[in-house]
Amino acid sequence: MNNSLYEKDKCTNSDHVATPRWVLENIYSLIKVESFDNIWLPFNNYDSEFKLKASELDLRYKATHIFDDLGSDFFTTEPPCKCDLMISNPPFSKQNEIIERSFYLIEQKSIKSFALLLPLSTLETEKRATMFQEYNDKLSILIFKKRIKFLGHATSFNRGCCWICYNIPALQEKRIQWV
Ligand SMILES: C[S@@+](CC[C@H](N)C(=O)[O-])C[C@H]1O[C@@H](n2cnc3c(N)ncnc32)[C@H](O)[C@@H]1O
């Protein structure tokens, strides 16, 4: 574990904010997380609630992070074999590239479905709107009624957010929901 780099990143990188536990408990329940067999948590290191909760539920998952032992960069790391769900809280500043790669991984059949926690403003911009529209067949959007208070090292910030989900069976009946 590249612990010292990770600890430094936590203090200096404005993209590094921790998602509170209630957000995890809520989404894991809504998507029926226990129904997935091989889950990938691509931006989550040892102290992430995504990972801690997955362990508690005894899920079969792999958590990776740019500062783990292998330097697992999302843009070059292959998902675990037979990955049927990718779920995470990506760095918001790289959201365009991350959304693009997520749909690429779907196209490649490297992942079957995904759920990404993003700011509400992800629904803005023609570029992102066009990507979402192209995959509208199995897209679901969960909109938070209240802002999420993310926890940083020295500070915290509140942000209106949504989950952008693709091909999650439990969400196909109601593809827009407020949570
Ligand atoms: C929103 S934070 C998530 C923090 C924490 N894992 C949590 O559970 O809340 C996004 C994390 O992704 C990491 N990151 C940034 N670029 C990355 C990349 N290309 N591949 C993997 N991780 C990356 C950042 O260092 C940051 O820690």
The ligand as a Tripos MOL2 file, in Angstrom:
@<TRIPOS>MOLECULE
LIG
   27    29     1     0     0
SMALL
NO_CHARGES

@<TRIPOS>ATOM
      1 C1        -13.9260   11.2370   -4.3650 C.3       1 LIG1
      2 S1        -12.4210   10.4940   -3.8930 S.3       1 LIG1
      3 C2        -12.9150    9.0260   -3.0900 C.3       1 LIG1
      4 C3        -12.3000    8.9830   -1.7420 C.3       1 LIG1
      5 C4        -12.5700    7.7530   -0.8850 C.3       1 LIG1
      6 N1        -12.1390    6.5650   -1.5700 N.3       1 LIG1
      7 C5        -13.9770    7.5530   -0.4300 C.2       1 LIG1
      8 O1        -14.3440    6.4670   -0.1930 O.co2     1 LIG1
      9 O2        -14.7950    8.4090   -0.2640 O.co2     1 LIG1
     10 C6        -11.7470    9.9720   -5.4120 C.3       1 LIG1
     11 C7        -10.3800    9.3090   -5.2390 C.3       1 LIG1
     12 O3         -9.9200    8.8700   -6.5240 O.3       1 LIG1
     13 C8         -8.5020    9.0090   -6.5670 C.3       1 LIG1
     14 N2         -8.1160    9.0680   -7.9960 N.ar      1 LIG1
     15 C9         -7.8910   10.1630   -8.7490 C.ar      1 LIG1
     16 N3         -7.5870    9.8300  -10.0150 N.ar      1 LIG1
     17 C10        -7.6080    8.4750  -10.0670 C.ar      1 LIG1
     18 C11        -7.3750    7.5240  -11.1000 C.ar      1 LIG1
     19 N4         -7.0500    7.9170  -12.3430 N.pl3     1 LIG1
     20 N5         -7.4830    6.2030  -10.8020 N.ar      1 LIG1
     21 C12        -7.8080    5.8140   -9.5600 C.ar      1 LIG1
     22 N6         -8.0430    6.6620   -8.5180 N.ar      1 LIG1
     23 C13        -7.9380    7.9830   -8.7660 C.ar      1 LIG1
     24 C14        -8.2200   10.2840   -5.7920 C.3       1 LIG1
     25 O4         -6.9170   10.2570   -5.2780 O.3       1 LIG1
     26 C15        -9.2900   10.2200   -4.6940 C.3       1 LIG1
     27 O5         -8.7700    9.6250   -3.5340 O.3       1 LIG1
@<TRIPOS>BOND
     1     1     2 1
     2     2     3 1
     3     2    10 1
     4     3     4 1
     5     4     5 1
     6     5     6 1
     7     5     7 1
     8     7     8 2
     9     7     9 1
    10    10    11 1
    11    11    12 1
    12    11    26 1
    13    12    13 1
    14    13    14 1
    15    13    24 1
    16    14    15 ar
    17    14    23 ar
    18    15    16 ar
    19    16    17 ar
    20    17    18 ar
    21    17    23 ar
    22    18    19 1
    23    18    20 ar
    24    20    21 ar
    25    21    22 ar
    26    22    23 ar
    27    24    25 1
    28    24    26 1
    29    26    27 1
@<TRIPOS>SUBSTRUCTURE
     1 LIG1         1 GROUP 0 **** ****
